[in-house]
C-alpha cells in the first residue's frame, strides 16, 4: 500500500516537472547551431545533405559507436543461438 | 517453409532492382536523403528475398562474420587518417581548402563501408534466426 502511494506521488511529480519544462522551454529555444549548420555545412564538408554532413564529419565519433552497436548485437545473437559443440 | 510460385517469380524479378536501389541510396547519400544505414537496410532486404528464391541453399555465415569485423576495422582506420593530415581524430582527412566535389569523396567512401557493414549485420541477424527455425 505504501509502495503504491509513493509510486503515484512520484508519477504526479514527474508529470508536473515535465509539463512545466515543456511549456517553459518554448521561449528559450536557441537557433545558433541551426543557423551555423544551415550556412556552413556545404562549404565545410562538401555535402548537400546536411544530415550526412553532420553524422559523417562533425559527429563522426558518435557515428562510429553507432556502427559498433550493431556488431555487438550480432555477436550476442550468434553467441546465444549456436549449439554447444559448434564453434563459429 | 512453403511459398507460392507467384511470390517466387515476382521475387526473382524484383531482386536486381532492389540491389540497384540500395546501392543508389548509399552512393548518393551526400546529395539526397538516405545514406549508409538506410541503404544497407535495403540491401539486407534484397538478400532476405533470396531466401524465397533458393530456400534449400546452404549459406556460409563465417564469411559474413569475418567480413563485418574487417569492414568495421577499415571504417576505424579511415576515420583515424585525419590524425596524420589535420591533427584531429575522427573528421574528414581532406583539407578544408579543397573544392566541394573533392571533399565529398570522403563521404562517399565512408557511406559505402558503413552500408556494407550494416547490410552484413542485418543479414547475419535474420539468417541466424532462419537457420535456428529450420
Backbone of each chain as ProteinMPNN parsed JSONL, in Angstrom:
{"seq_chain_A": "XXXXXXXXXXXXXXXXXXXXXXXXXXXXXXXXXXXXXXXXXXXXXXXXXXXXXXXXXXXXXXXXXXXXXXXXXXXXXXXXXXXXXXXX", "coords_chain_A": {"N_chain_A": [[0.831, -1.205, 0.0], [1.887, 1.266, 0.886], [3.947, 1.431, -0.91], [2.554, 1.735, -3.331], [1.345, 4.22, -2.957], [3.594, 5.862, -2.77], [4.596, 5.489, -5.321], [2.559, 6.627, -6.919], [2.676, 9.276, -6.093], [5.254, 9.913, -6.961], [4.904, 9.647, -9.736], [3.05, 11.703, -10.263], [4.59, 13.906, -9.563], [6.597, 13.731, -11.491], [5.134, 14.127, -13.855], [4.254, 16.751, -13.398], [6.717, 18.16, -13.31], [7.796, 17.631, -15.875], [5.819, 18.689, -17.607], [5.938, 21.338, -16.902], [8.562, 21.978, -17.709], [8.345, 21.499, -20.469], [6.448, 23.392, -21.227], [7.659, 25.794, -20.578], [9.979, 25.81, -22.092], [9.628, 26.764, -24.597], [10.096, 29.449, -24.942], [12.82, 29.615, -24.685], [14.253, 28.618, -26.826], [17.148, 28.149, -28.743], [18.713, 29.258, -31.651], [21.255, 29.124, -32.674], [23.084, 26.994, -33.367], [21.609, 25.753, -35.349], [21.484, 27.724, -37.344], [24.204, 27.912, -37.894], [24.812, 25.348, -39.004], [23.13, 25.435, -41.233], [24.237, 27.462, -42.819], [26.979, 26.84, -43.139], [27.496, 24.126, -43.694], [27.695, 23.056, -46.316], [29.987, 24.253, -47.37], [31.921, 23.421, -45.559], [31.966, 20.567, -45.508], [31.299, 19.625, -48.047], [28.874, 18.431, -48.559], [25.628, 18.199, -49.756], [23.429, 17.257, -48.475], [22.453, 17.901, -45.327], [22.23, 16.297, -43.101], [23.878, 14.064, -43.616], [26.301, 15.42, -43.71], [26.533, 16.15, -41.044], [26.541, 13.671, -39.612], [28.693, 12.274, -40.683], [30.865, 13.961, -40.601], [30.981, 16.226, -38.703], [30.078, 14.882, -36.407], [31.401, 12.376, -36.309], [32.532, 10.764, -34.421], [30.402, 9.88, -32.753], [29.045, 8.435, -34.664], [30.658, 6.269, -35.257], [30.475, 4.732, -32.919], [27.802, 4.173, -33.065], [27.798, 2.456, -35.226], [29.179, 0.388, -34.054], [27.401, -0.631, -32.235], [25.725, -2.326, -33.655], [27.428, -4.431, -34.369], [27.984, -5.507, -31.905], [25.444, -6.405, -31.088], [24.966, -8.339, -33.043], [27.008, -10.199, -32.483], [26.151, -11.007, -29.968], [23.678, -12.258, -30.568], [24.551, -14.384, -32.2], [26.117, -15.757, -30.373], [24.191, -16.64, -28.528], [22.642, -18.297, -30.129], [24.106, -20.414, -31.105], [24.994, -23.898, -31.202], [26.079, -26.325, -28.711], [28.345, -27.902, -29.333], [29.291, -26.688, -31.513], [31.479, -24.512, -33.11], [31.694, -21.216, -33.967]], "CA_chain_A": [[0.0, 0.0, 0.0], [2.753, 2.442, 0.966], [4.695, 1.485, -2.172], [1.702, 2.284, -4.389], [1.161, 5.653, -2.71], [4.837, 6.541, -3.145], [4.7, 5.454, -6.79], [1.631, 7.599, -7.512], [3.205, 10.618, -5.82], [6.389, 10.137, -7.847], [4.423, 9.866, -11.103], [2.458, 13.035, -10.354], [5.678, 14.879, -9.543], [7.285, 13.695, -12.79], [4.269, 14.785, -14.85], [4.28, 18.187, -13.125], [8.014, 18.736, -13.708], [7.989, 17.575, -17.323], [4.932, 19.622, -18.297], [6.488, 22.662, -16.641], [9.724, 22.184, -18.576], [7.937, 21.555, -21.864], [5.733, 24.638, -21.506], [8.522, 26.974, -20.457], [11.152, 25.772, -22.958], [9.343, 27.356, -25.907], [10.687, 30.796, -25.022], [14.269, 29.596, -24.567], [14.893, 27.882, -27.917], [18.287, 28.869, -29.281], [18.842, 28.83, -33.042], [22.613, 29.386, -33.142], [23.678, 25.84, -34.043], [20.847, 25.522, -36.578], [21.941, 28.689, -38.344], [25.574, 27.568, -38.296], [24.808, 24.22, -39.925], [22.476, 25.795, -42.492], [25.066, 28.303, -43.675], [28.362, 26.421, -43.331], [27.729, 22.695, -43.905], [28.115, 22.725, -47.691], [31.375, 24.667, -47.597], [32.841, 22.69, -44.684], [32.078, 19.135, -45.758], [31.001, 19.251, -49.419], [27.682, 17.586, -48.588], [24.395, 18.98, -49.907], [22.506, 16.74, -47.468], [23.069, 18.369, -44.08], [22.277, 15.183, -42.148], [25.105, 13.315, -43.881], [27.423, 16.245, -43.294], [26.683, 16.13, -39.583], [26.906, 12.391, -38.99], [29.967, 11.744, -41.159], [32.001, 14.858, -40.452], [31.025, 16.898, -37.4], [29.828, 13.943, -35.313], [31.838, 11.038, -36.733], [32.815, 9.988, -33.206], [29.165, 9.194, -32.366], [28.62, 7.528, -35.72], [31.453, 5.044, -35.127], [29.903, 3.893, -31.864], [26.51, 3.696, -33.562], [28.071, 1.27, -36.041], [29.656, -0.723, -33.232], [26.254, -1.23, -31.539], [25.203, -3.413, -34.489], [28.347, -5.589, -34.33], [27.831, -6.128, -30.587], [24.184, -7.153, -31.044], [25.118, -9.528, -33.883], [27.801, -11.22, -31.789], [25.314, -11.565, -28.907], [22.689, -13.177, -31.138], [25.235, -15.598, -32.646], [26.542, -16.499, -29.184], [23.054, -17.321, -27.898], [21.951, -19.252, -30.994], [24.924, -21.526, -31.571], [24.859, -25.116, -30.413], [27.175, -26.469, -27.752], [29.563, -28.473, -29.904], [29.608, -25.988, -32.756], [32.269, -23.302, -32.866], [31.621, -20.315, -35.119]], "C_chain_A": [[0.865, 1.255, 0.0], [3.53, 2.607, -0.333], [3.85, 2.118, -3.274], [1.517, 3.783, -4.216], [2.407, 6.428, -3.13], [4.986, 6.603, -4.659], [3.808, 6.504, -7.421], [2.132, 9.021, -7.285], [4.371, 10.942, -6.744], [5.931, 10.412, -9.274], [3.839, 11.255, -11.274], [3.549, 14.106, -10.382], [6.389, 14.925, -10.889], [6.464, 14.396, -13.858], [4.308, 16.297, -14.669], [5.577, 18.82, -13.628], [8.157, 18.767, -15.22], [7.089, 18.557, -18.041], [5.406, 21.054, -18.094], [7.638, 22.973, -17.594], [9.291, 22.352, -20.02], [7.227, 22.862, -22.177], [6.667, 25.838, -21.487], [9.649, 27.001, -21.477], [10.886, 26.427, -24.298], [10.011, 28.717, -26.042], [12.199, 30.746, -25.123], [14.964, 28.885, -25.708], [15.951, 28.757, -28.574], [18.541, 28.375, -30.692], [20.256, 29.016, -33.576], [23.18, 28.22, -33.929], [22.94, 25.542, -35.341], [21.311, 26.461, -37.687], [23.343, 28.361, -38.836], [25.572, 26.439, -39.31], [24.177, 24.597, -41.248], [23.408, 26.592, -43.393], [26.386, 27.658, -44.026], [28.558, 24.969, -43.727], [28.257, 22.395, -45.302], [29.559, 23.124, -47.924], [32.352, 23.899, -46.724], [33.057, 21.264, -45.149], [31.839, 18.742, -47.202], [29.769, 18.397, -49.554], [26.453, 18.466, -48.724], [23.335, 18.522, -48.921], [23.114, 17.027, -46.091], [23.178, 17.239, -43.063], [23.546, 14.364, -42.337], [26.335, 14.107, -43.465], [27.633, 16.216, -41.8], [27.161, 14.762, -39.122], [28.181, 11.783, -39.55], [31.121, 12.716, -41.006], [32.051, 15.52, -39.076], [30.945, 15.907, -36.252], [30.246, 12.533, -35.68], [32.135, 10.145, -35.537], [31.58, 9.216, -32.746], [28.777, 8.137, -33.38], [29.374, 6.207, -35.658], [30.845, 4.136, -34.054], [28.522, 3.395, -32.237], [26.698, 2.469, -34.434], [28.514, 0.097, -35.19], [28.536, -1.363, -32.435], [25.754, -2.448, -32.306], [26.1, -4.644, -34.382], [28.228, -6.286, -32.975], [26.55, -6.949, -30.526], [24.269, -8.413, -31.891], [25.909, -10.603, -33.157], [27.018, -11.819, -30.634], [24.317, -12.572, -29.428], [23.354, -14.475, -31.57], [25.673, -16.437, -31.445], [25.38, -17.262, -28.563], [22.473, -18.411, -28.777], [22.808, -20.435, -31.377], [24.753, -22.725, -30.632], [26.135, -25.358, -29.62], [28.469, -26.941, -28.405], [30.036, -27.717, -31.125], [30.358, -24.697, -32.437], [32.212, -22.433, -34.105], [32.797, -19.358, -35.102]], "O_chain_A": [[0.628, 2.187, -0.768], [3.754, 3.719, -0.81], [4.345, 2.93, -4.056], [1.527, 4.535, -5.191], [2.321, 7.488, -3.751], [5.431, 7.606, -5.217], [4.225, 7.201, -8.346], [2.03, 9.871, -8.169], [4.492, 12.057, -7.25], [6.475, 11.284, -9.951], [4.082, 11.92, -12.281], [3.454, 15.084, -11.123], [6.745, 15.997, -11.379], [6.996, 15.157, -14.666], [4.386, 17.044, -15.644], [5.561, 19.864, -14.28], [8.577, 19.772, -15.794], [7.528, 19.206, -18.99], [5.294, 21.887, -18.994], [7.704, 24.043, -18.199], [9.791, 23.229, -20.725], [7.38, 23.396, -23.275], [6.505, 26.778, -22.265], [10.23, 28.057, -21.727], [11.821, 26.632, -25.073], [10.444, 29.095, -27.13], [12.819, 31.702, -25.588], [16.149, 28.568, -25.596], [15.714, 29.916, -28.914], [18.58, 27.164, -30.91], [20.455, 29.064, -34.79], [23.699, 28.408, -35.029], [23.554, 25.127, -36.324], [21.507, 26.04, -38.827], [23.65, 28.504, -40.019], [26.23, 26.526, -40.347], [24.63, 24.134, -42.295], [23.379, 26.418, -44.611], [26.893, 27.895, -45.122], [29.676, 24.586, -44.07], [29.162, 21.576, -45.462], [30.291, 22.408, -48.609], [33.511, 23.736, -47.107], [34.192, 20.789, -45.188], [32.15, 17.609, -47.569], [29.613, 17.698, -50.556], [26.241, 19.373, -47.919], [22.443, 19.29, -48.562], [24.152, 16.472, -45.732], [24.105, 17.217, -42.254], [24.215, 14.007, -41.367], [27.295, 13.547, -42.935], [28.769, 16.251, -41.326], [28.091, 14.68, -38.32], [28.715, 10.85, -38.95], [32.266, 12.338, -41.258], [33.046, 15.395, -38.363], [31.641, 16.051, -35.248], [29.518, 11.583, -35.392], [32.008, 8.924, -35.618], [31.678, 8.042, -32.389], [28.252, 7.082, -33.027], [28.817, 5.152, -35.962], [30.715, 2.927, -34.252], [28.101, 2.328, -31.791], [25.882, 1.548, -34.406], [28.265, -1.056, -35.54], [28.67, -2.504, -31.994], [25.404, -3.469, -31.713], [25.605, -5.769, -34.314], [28.354, -7.508, -32.893], [26.546, -8.055, -29.984], [23.714, -9.446, -31.519], [25.545, -11.779, -33.196], [27.179, -13.0, -30.329], [24.117, -13.624, -28.82], [22.805, -15.554, -31.345], [25.614, -17.666, -31.482], [25.549, -18.397, -28.12], [21.874, -19.357, -28.266], [22.282, -21.397, -31.937], [24.419, -22.586, -29.455], [27.145, -24.685, -29.827], [29.552, -26.453, -28.082], [31.063, -28.058, -31.713], [29.926, -23.899, -31.604], [32.632, -22.859, -35.181], [32.919, -18.514, -35.991]]}, "seq_chain_B": "XXXXXXXXXXXXXXXXXXXXXXXXXXXXXXXXXXXXXXXXXXXXXXXXXXXXXXXXXXXXXXXXXXXXXXXXXXXXXXXXXXXXXXXXXXXXXXXXXXXXXXXXXXXXXXXXXXXXXXXXXXXXXXXXXXXXXX", "coords_chain_B": {"N_chain_B": [[9.473, -24.676, -45.132], [6.912, -23.376, -47.039], [6.355, -21.667, -49.985], [4.462, -19.68, -52.299], [4.305, -20.071, -55.92], [3.945, -17.772, -57.382], [4.888, -15.729, -55.743], [7.585, -16.426, -55.629], [8.313, -16.052, -58.301], [7.839, -13.305, -58.737], [9.663, -12.342, -56.893], [12.105, -13.11, -58.014], [12.082, -11.389, -60.176], [12.187, -8.886, -58.926], [14.549, -8.826, -57.474], [17.212, -7.919, -58.603], [16.616, -5.204, -58.954], [16.124, -4.229, -56.41], [18.628, -4.514, -55.263], [20.052, -2.678, -56.856], [18.754, -0.293, -56.183], [19.4, -0.084, -53.493], [22.204, 0.283, -53.622], [22.168, 2.692, -54.974], [20.997, 4.429, -53.082], [23.025, 4.367, -51.182], [25.342, 5.372, -52.508], [24.534, 7.938, -53.289], [24.324, 9.254, -50.878], [25.251, 11.695, -49.888], [23.981, 13.593, -51.352], [21.186, 13.274, -51.649], [18.308, 12.482, -49.53], [19.024, 9.803, -47.297], [21.622, 7.338, -47.045], [24.368, 5.538, -45.514], [23.314, 3.766, -43.504], [20.556, 3.486, -44.108], [20.586, 2.605, -46.807], [22.013, 0.235, -46.465], [20.172, -1.266, -45.033], [18.238, -1.637, -47.011], [19.681, -3.203, -48.85], [20.005, -5.476, -47.272], [17.363, -6.383, -47.217], [17.13, -7.242, -49.844], [18.747, -9.518, -49.835], [17.277, -11.006, -48.071], [15.063, -11.569, -49.613], [16.199, -13.436, -51.316], [16.066, -15.721, -49.847], [13.492, -16.605, -50.327], [13.745, -17.337, -52.982], [15.796, -19.318, -53.271], [15.314, -21.663, -51.225], [16.57, -23.956, -50.256], [19.265, -23.647, -50.365], [22.496, -23.733, -48.917], [24.035, -21.516, -46.749], [27.088, -19.81, -46.064], [27.93, -18.626, -43.041], [30.202, -17.878, -41.7], [31.935, -16.466, -43.345], [30.563, -14.057, -43.666], [30.616, -13.073, -41.05], [33.364, -12.648, -40.681], [33.724, -10.726, -42.676], [32.194, -8.571, -41.723], [33.555, -7.868, -39.389], [36.116, -7.115, -40.404], [35.415, -4.99, -42.066], [34.489, -3.159, -40.221], [36.877, -2.577, -38.889], [38.187, -1.32, -41.011], [36.626, 0.976, -41.322], [37.211, 2.272, -38.909], [39.941, 2.769, -39.34], [39.9, 4.465, -41.598], [38.565, 6.637, -40.494], [40.475, 7.471, -38.723], [42.577, 8.485, -40.156], [42.694, 11.207, -40.377], [44.041, 12.084, -38.204], [46.708, 12.197, -38.915], [46.776, 13.911, -41.115], [45.347, 16.269, -40.464], [45.639, 16.611, -37.748], [43.577, 16.28, -35.985], [41.439, 13.811, -34.596], [38.936, 11.63, -36.02], [37.601, 13.213, -38.076], [37.03, 14.553, -41.402], [39.587, 13.549, -43.704], [40.448, 15.131, -45.72], [41.753, 18.239, -46.726], [40.402, 21.451, -45.758], [40.46, 23.462, -47.58], [40.15, 22.47, -50.1], [38.181, 21.754, -53.133], [34.54, 21.549, -53.221], [33.422, 19.282, -54.444], [35.529, 17.509, -54.382], [35.85, 17.153, -51.677], [33.621, 15.682, -51.049], [34.305, 13.128, -51.623], [35.344, 11.726, -49.445], [32.982, 11.372, -47.949], [31.559, 9.663, -49.635], [33.152, 7.321, -49.669], [33.116, 6.565, -46.943], [30.36, 6.249, -46.525], [29.902, 4.068, -48.223], [31.348, 1.965, -46.977], [30.081, 1.886, -44.478], [27.547, 1.155, -45.332], [27.996, -1.466, -46.346], [28.741, -2.706, -43.98], [26.455, -2.442, -42.298], [24.562, -3.848, -43.827], [25.626, -6.476, -43.884], [25.5, -7.016, -41.158], [22.692, -6.977, -40.613], [21.863, -9.047, -42.324], [23.175, -11.196, -41.096], [21.814, -11.268, -38.625], [19.077, -11.975, -39.316], [19.538, -14.314, -40.764], [20.673, -16.071, -38.91], [18.436, -16.427, -37.28], [16.687, -17.688, -39.116], [18.096, -20.044, -39.691], [18.025, -21.224, -37.201], [15.283, -21.781, -36.969], [14.872, -23.811, -38.768]], "CA_chain_B": [[8.731, -23.452, -45.432], [6.327, -23.492, -48.374], [5.936, -20.381, -50.528], [3.755, -19.863, -53.561], [5.134, -19.864, -57.107], [3.82, -16.381, -57.836], [5.798, -14.937, -54.907], [8.958, -16.72, -56.048], [8.531, -15.46, -59.63], [7.953, -11.841, -58.577], [10.897, -12.062, -56.165], [13.208, -13.18, -58.97], [12.052, -10.176, -60.992], [12.49, -7.683, -58.141], [15.828, -8.924, -56.755], [18.269, -6.989, -59.038], [16.233, -3.803, -58.807], [16.299, -3.837, -55.008], [20.079, -4.33, -55.077], [20.433, -1.43, -57.52], [18.216, 0.83, -55.411], [20.182, 0.025, -52.267], [23.487, 0.921, -53.918], [21.894, 4.094, -55.322], [20.804, 5.185, -51.836], [24.3, 4.501, -50.473], [26.296, 6.219, -53.231], [24.053, 9.311, -53.302], [23.96, 9.646, -49.514], [25.599, 13.076, -49.573], [23.197, 14.516, -52.178], [19.752, 13.102, -51.435], [18.056, 11.786, -48.271], [19.485, 8.42, -47.311], [22.971, 7.2, -46.52], [24.866, 4.188, -45.317], [22.454, 2.905, -42.698], [19.297, 3.198, -44.812], [20.873, 1.78, -47.964], [22.384, -1.096, -46.003], [18.95, -1.996, -44.687], [17.593, -2.062, -48.261], [20.472, -4.327, -49.372], [19.696, -6.664, -46.466], [16.068, -6.911, -47.674], [17.335, -7.979, -51.092], [19.242, -10.863, -49.511], [16.156, -11.713, -47.442], [14.232, -12.083, -50.711], [16.831, -14.614, -51.896], [15.626, -16.904, -49.105], [12.314, -17.115, -51.022], [14.07, -17.897, -54.3], [16.501, -20.596, -53.078], [15.156, -21.997, -49.795], [17.386, -25.093, -49.814], [20.692, -23.353, -50.493], [23.192, -23.592, -47.631], [24.843, -20.295, -46.784], [28.22, -19.831, -45.14], [27.847, -17.422, -42.228], [31.53, -17.493, -41.185], [32.489, -15.452, -44.242], [29.913, -12.777, -43.374], [31.099, -12.576, -39.754], [34.702, -12.09, -40.901], [33.601, -9.503, -43.481], [31.703, -7.458, -40.916], [34.617, -7.413, -38.48], [37.174, -6.399, -41.11], [34.913, -3.702, -42.558], [34.459, -2.228, -39.082], [38.246, -2.109, -38.687], [38.51, -0.382, -42.096], [35.961, 2.242, -41.0], [38.008, 2.92, -37.851], [41.205, 3.261, -39.897], [39.614, 5.629, -42.452], [38.214, 7.772, -39.643], [41.634, 7.921, -37.95], [43.624, 9.042, -41.019], [42.747, 12.658, -40.187], [45.014, 12.394, -37.144], [48.002, 12.497, -39.52], [46.708, 15.002, -42.076], [44.833, 17.503, -39.876], [45.957, 16.721, -36.334], [42.411, 15.962, -35.165], [40.934, 12.482, -34.916], [37.513, 11.487, -36.349], [36.951, 14.131, -39.025], [37.434, 14.275, -42.776], [41.038, 13.663, -43.851], [40.746, 16.033, -46.829], [41.901, 19.607, -46.23], [39.164, 22.208, -45.906], [40.576, 24.434, -48.677], [39.899, 21.825, -51.387], [36.858, 22.056, -53.688], [33.458, 20.829, -52.554], [33.205, 17.955, -55.028], [36.601, 16.624, -53.935], [35.633, 16.819, -50.26], [32.55, 14.691, -50.901], [34.877, 11.787, -51.819], [35.407, 11.101, -48.11], [31.639, 10.942, -47.547], [31.154, 8.506, -50.452], [33.888, 6.136, -49.205], [32.649, 6.142, -45.617], [28.992, 5.746, -46.692], [29.958, 2.74, -48.843], [31.773, 0.95, -46.0], [29.032, 1.742, -43.462], [26.468, 0.391, -45.944], [28.369, -2.888, -46.368], [28.757, -3.222, -42.612], [25.084, -2.565, -41.791], [23.83, -4.904, -44.526], [26.071, -7.786, -43.412], [24.985, -7.227, -39.8], [21.273, -7.345, -40.637], [21.769, -10.379, -42.937], [23.572, -12.18, -40.083], [20.765, -11.411, -37.598], [17.922, -12.786, -39.688], [19.861, -15.676, -41.206], [20.78, -16.964, -37.747], [17.081, -16.795, -36.852], [16.109, -18.655, -40.057], [18.784, -21.321, -39.519], [17.516, -21.812, -35.967], [13.914, -22.253, -37.14], [14.756, -24.917, -39.719]], "C_chain_B": [[8.227, -23.518, -46.872], [5.859, -22.117, -48.832], [5.336, -20.593, -51.898], [4.664, -19.529, -54.735], [5.093, -18.423, -57.595], [4.802, -15.507, -57.066], [7.245, -15.152, -55.319], [9.271, -16.042, -57.369], [8.726, -13.948, -59.516], [9.246, -11.493, -57.843], [12.105, -12.125, -57.078], [13.275, -11.93, -59.823], [12.549, -8.973, -60.204], [13.905, -7.657, -57.589], [16.914, -7.965, -57.271], [17.908, -5.533, -58.843], [16.385, -3.339, -57.358], [17.771, -3.636, -54.699], [20.531, -2.99, -55.649], [19.973, -0.231, -56.713], [18.986, 1.019, -54.105], [21.522, 0.695, -52.521], [23.295, 2.388, -54.308], [21.733, 4.954, -54.073], [22.138, 5.404, -51.14], [25.213, 5.502, -51.18], [25.859, 7.681, -53.217], [23.698, 9.83, -51.918], [24.269, 11.082, -49.196], [24.81, 14.071, -50.395], [21.718, 14.467, -51.867], [19.538, 12.454, -50.066], [18.415, 10.316, -48.362], [20.871, 8.368, -46.71], [23.301, 5.754, -46.274], [23.906, 3.277, -44.589], [21.191, 2.507, -43.465], [19.538, 2.301, -46.016], [21.288, 0.378, -47.585], [21.176, -1.924, -45.621], [18.23, -2.466, -45.94], [18.347, -3.233, -48.88], [20.172, -5.607, -48.604], [18.344, -7.237, -46.847], [16.209, -7.692, -48.963], [17.829, -9.385, -50.805], [18.147, -11.679, -48.823], [15.228, -12.29, -48.497], [14.854, -13.337, -51.303], [16.543, -15.87, -51.083], [14.327, -17.464, -49.673], [12.717, -17.868, -52.274], [14.754, -19.251, -54.158], [16.383, -21.002, -51.613], [16.116, -23.076, -49.332], [18.872, -24.788, -49.824], [21.305, -23.145, -49.11], [24.143, -22.407, -47.718], [25.912, -20.344, -45.705], [28.236, -18.529, -44.342], [29.214, -16.967, -41.719], [32.158, -16.383, -42.016], [31.894, -14.082, -43.916], [30.403, -12.192, -42.056], [32.471, -11.936, -39.911], [34.619, -10.774, -41.648], [33.158, -8.325, -42.629], [32.789, -6.928, -39.987], [35.669, -6.604, -39.217], [36.697, -5.049, -41.616], [34.821, -2.685, -41.423], [35.864, -1.701, -38.783], [38.636, -1.09, -39.754], [37.87, 0.978, -41.833], [36.747, 2.996, -39.93], [39.286, 3.522, -38.421], [40.971, 4.503, -40.747], [39.293, 6.849, -41.605], [39.419, 8.301, -38.892], [42.733, 8.52, -38.816], [43.792, 10.536, -40.752], [43.662, 13.051, -39.037], [46.358, 12.794, -37.737], [47.936, 13.676, -40.478], [46.272, 16.316, -41.437], [45.25, 17.703, -38.425], [44.782, 16.493, -35.432], [41.92, 14.587, -35.584], [39.431, 12.582, -35.18], [36.933, 12.712, -37.042], [37.392, 13.728, -40.419], [38.933, 14.47, -42.927], [41.433, 14.593, -44.984], [40.763, 17.465, -46.296], [40.693, 20.467, -46.603], [39.253, 23.214, -47.043], [40.271, 23.812, -50.034], [38.478, 22.127, -51.869], [35.808, 21.13, -53.088], [33.264, 19.431, -53.117], [34.309, 16.994, -54.613], [36.416, 16.237, -52.476], [34.559, 15.766, -50.08], [33.057, 13.275, -51.143], [34.948, 11.023, -50.5], [34.045, 10.566, -47.687], [31.212, 9.709, -48.325], [31.837, 7.239, -49.942], [33.32, 5.635, -47.884], [31.215, 5.616, -45.677], [28.994, 4.34, -47.251], [30.318, 1.677, -47.803], [30.719, 0.767, -44.91], [27.859, 0.938, -44.026], [26.765, -1.091, -45.973], [28.276, -3.478, -44.967], [27.345, -3.42, -42.073], [24.354, -3.703, -42.486], [24.304, -6.278, -44.066], [25.563, -8.06, -41.993], [23.537, -7.664, -39.801], [21.071, -8.72, -41.258], [22.109, -11.447, -41.903], [22.468, -12.382, -39.063], [19.642, -12.289, -38.108], [18.308, -14.141, -40.221], [20.146, -16.596, -40.029], [19.399, -17.353, -37.242], [16.476, -17.841, -37.772], [16.768, -20.019, -39.894], [18.327, -22.006, -38.231], [16.147, -22.43, -36.188], [13.778, -23.429, -38.066], [14.602, -26.242, -39.011]], "O_chain_B": [[9.009, -23.693, -47.807], [5.06, -21.472, -48.153], [5.655, -21.565, -52.582], [5.653, -18.811, -54.59], [6.068, -17.913, -58.146], [5.469, -14.652, -57.648], [8.039, -14.212, -55.361], [10.367, -15.511, -57.549], [9.644, -13.38, -60.107], [9.862, -10.467, -58.131], [13.024, -11.315, -56.958], [14.358, -11.453, -60.162], [13.258, -8.128, -60.75], [14.42, -6.586, -57.267], [17.501, -7.248, -56.461], [18.784, -4.706, -58.594], [16.735, -2.186, -57.109], [18.139, -2.714, -53.972], [21.293, -2.259, -55.017], [20.713, 0.742, -56.569], [19.2, 2.148, -53.663], [21.946, 1.562, -51.756], [24.146, 3.229, -54.015], [22.259, 6.065, -54.002], [22.382, 6.47, -50.576], [25.792, 6.378, -50.538], [26.701, 8.575, -53.141], [22.873, 10.734, -51.783], [23.627, 11.663, -48.321], [24.937, 15.277, -50.18], [21.058, 15.505, -51.824], [20.488, 11.926, -49.49], [18.149, 9.66, -49.369], [21.257, 9.257, -45.95], [22.615, 4.852, -46.754], [23.697, 2.137, -45.002], [20.803, 1.339, -43.471], [18.793, 1.346, -46.238], [20.961, -0.577, -48.291], [21.144, -3.133, -45.85], [17.67, -3.562, -45.956], [17.721, -4.165, -49.385], [20.09, -6.687, -49.188], [18.169, -8.455, -46.813], [15.51, -8.683, -49.175], [17.394, -10.342, -51.446], [18.093, -12.899, -48.973], [14.666, -13.369, -48.311], [14.128, -14.224, -51.753], [16.754, -16.979, -51.574], [14.062, -18.658, -49.532], [12.13, -18.898, -52.607], [14.373, -20.218, -54.817], [17.283, -20.703, -50.829], [16.455, -23.129, -48.15], [19.666, -25.593, -49.337], [20.728, -22.48, -48.25], [24.95, -22.307, -48.642], [25.692, -20.839, -44.6], [28.518, -17.462, -44.888], [29.379, -15.805, -41.346], [32.817, -15.486, -41.49], [32.603, -13.076, -43.889], [30.587, -10.981, -41.937], [32.738, -10.859, -39.378], [35.328, -9.82, -41.326], [33.669, -7.216, -42.779], [32.939, -5.72, -39.809], [36.083, -5.543, -38.749], [37.449, -4.076, -41.608], [35.046, -1.493, -41.631], [36.032, -0.524, -38.463], [39.326, -0.114, -39.461], [38.484, 2.015, -42.087], [36.929, 4.21, -40.027], [39.681, 4.628, -38.052], [41.719, 5.477, -40.654], [39.69, 7.965, -41.941], [39.413, 9.453, -38.458], [43.726, 9.017, -38.285], [44.891, 11.075, -40.883], [44.023, 14.22, -38.905], [47.074, 13.616, -37.165], [48.931, 14.38, -40.648], [46.769, 17.375, -41.818], [45.223, 18.825, -37.919], [44.944, 16.505, -34.212], [41.969, 14.229, -36.761], [38.744, 13.463, -34.663], [35.879, 13.203, -36.639], [38.041, 12.699, -40.606], [39.504, 15.409, -42.374], [42.622, 14.83, -45.199], [39.897, 17.855, -45.513], [40.047, 20.243, -47.626], [38.232, 23.774, -47.443], [40.145, 24.533, -51.024], [37.668, 22.682, -51.126], [36.124, 20.081, -52.527], [32.976, 18.494, -52.372], [34.068, 15.792, -54.499], [36.776, 15.131, -52.073], [34.562, 15.036, -49.089], [32.329, 12.313, -50.9], [34.651, 9.83, -50.444], [33.94, 9.466, -47.143], [30.583, 8.808, -47.77], [31.191, 6.201, -49.795], [33.071, 4.441, -47.717], [30.873, 4.661, -44.98], [28.199, 3.501, -46.828], [29.687, 0.622, -47.743], [30.477, -0.353, -44.46], [27.245, 0.143, -43.314], [25.893, -1.901, -45.661], [27.798, -4.597, -44.782], [27.057, -4.447, -41.459], [23.613, -4.448, -41.844], [23.479, -7.171, -43.873], [25.234, -9.199, -41.661], [23.166, -8.598, -39.09], [20.223, -9.488, -40.803], [21.438, -12.476, -41.823], [22.193, -13.514, -38.663], [19.266, -13.252, -37.439], [17.497, -15.065, -40.153], [19.889, -17.796, -40.124], [19.2, -18.492, -36.818], [15.827, -18.777, -37.305], [16.088, -21.043, -39.951], [18.25, -23.234, -38.176], [15.867, -23.502, -35.65], [12.697, -24.009, -38.166], [14.491, -27.281, -39.663]]}, "name": "protein", "num_of_chains": 2, "seq": "XXXXXXXXXXXXXXXXXXXXXXXXXXXXXXXXXXXXXXXXXXXXXXXXXXXXXXXXXXXXXXXXXXXXXXXXXXXXXXXXXXXXXXXXXXXXXXXXXXXXXXXXXXXXXXXXXXXXXXXXXXXXXXXXXXXXXXXXXXXXXXXXXXXXXXXXXXXXXXXXXXXXXXXXXXXXXXXXXXXXXXXXXXXXXXXXXXXXXXXXXXXXXXXXXXXXXXXXXXXXXX"}
